[in-house]
Amino acid sequence: GISTPIGTIQGMRSDEFDGSIQNIGVIPEMRGKGFGRFLLTHALHGFSIVGCKRVFLEVTTYNTSALRLYERVGFKVIQTVFKVADVPGL
């Protein structure tokens, strides 16, 4: 049969001991079934295998389901960043 991709994750090794998750996504109809957690835990295992001690990621505050996942897996908030917004009419 034909297999259809349902999710993706992109990780990057920053230096000898640090890695970062750049992108993680699961198609809408497959969300809430544990696939994001599966991708994330396997990526973290891969980072561990190559010697990374820390992994960083960024997430927007409105993505509450992702925030819950990251906290359950063990991520901690270390910095909140406010980005410049373009305001129409100003």
Phi, psi and omega in degrees: 000169179270130176262142181247127176300139179241348181197169180209153173215143178232123177238156182219136174274120184278318177203196186302324186243358184237145174227170176214143173269122182267319183211142171216136180202147175229136181301146189309317184288351179250003180289152179082009182248006177094001182290323177298316178298318178301310180300315183295313182294325177290323176295317179297322176297318178298318177299318180298317180302322182270006172098006179290137179258335180225148175227134181248155171203163175240145176213145178282149185295335180281351180272070188296326179293321177293318178302315179299316179300310183298320178294319179297326180282342176123001178289148177237146176286124178245344180201138172249127184243130174258126182260152179294133178247140173278125180252116181300139176088357179257000000 
